[in-house]
């Protein structure tokens, strides 16, 4: 646990803030290597992810403050100390996606072209962020006697390094989505995959979390939102993407048969 990497006078380099910044830089580098999409130049794509990062931080912080409202009522200045940690990932995701939807509507850009592009970058940034959680000592796991269990100074017994579990999964998810992106079968495929895979991983990983308490039906808030992600992916695919795919395949079959396409 190294919440502060080093100090120079009154200046502190916080591990969480550093890893968060490295995650954003990694995401920017990844996006800079992608070809322009939806009429946006590479510079515009990078500018947009920086805007989404700011919105995501704001959304994640608001969610965290609402979860710890009593503490921040007594310590109002701590609201701004985000370099010490204290972001709810789902809050940041929801806020960033909402901002992306507004941008898509204003610029008349296909929303799922943008989400397909950005979700792999989000996974990469999250992998760095989770390492920051580990160094900061937040988001710890349940007690464990496994060889790789870790001991935090403020806990009585070794616990699962859930932060590293999530970091490893996020990295694998990034590699998979980045591989699938140029090979996707339809616009929105990467979005559906992200919602399902991230949702199920977060739902499962919450069973190993020691800092989150159940809020409904024995599930944590993150698990409930995870189910919402998976459900949203299913609804999108069944009622939005699949009908379009079936219609497209029908038209192709008619063309190959020399008949008029379905209208």
C-alpha angles and dihedrals in degrees: 000000000000110000089164115039095192143334132226109189106302093343119100130192106213117206093217093053092046094050091045090053091047089051092054091047091050090051091049091050091050093049091047088062093053120093116248114276137193092011093300122130120227091254090054091049091053093045089052094052089053089053090047090049091056092047090046092052090050093049093045091049094049091052091049094049091050089053091051099034097143093055095050092047087062094039106034095164090060088070089084098046096097092143087074092058129255108141127136106219095208090052090053093046094050093047093047093048090049089052090048090052091053091049090048091052094047095046095037090235122152104263096213092050086062097044091048089053098045105039095074088051090049090054091051093050091048091055089060092043092055090054085054089053090053093050091045093050098236129124092034125177139242121280114288139174095200117130092250096048113126132219118224115197094235094052128077098222140022115279141196111278090233091165090064092044089057092043092054092048092048090052092049090046090052092051092048096047092044088053093047096044098081089039099048117137096215140007106272097033093112090048093053091046092050094049093049099041098041092042095052093044093050091046091053095041092055089070087068095047117107099187101057122078127205115262103178135015090351092301130117123238090256091054092052091050089046090056087050090054093051092045091049090052091051093049092047093051098043099041105026113022102030096054089051091049092049090048091049093048091048091053091049091051091050092049092050088051091051094245132123115278122250113269 
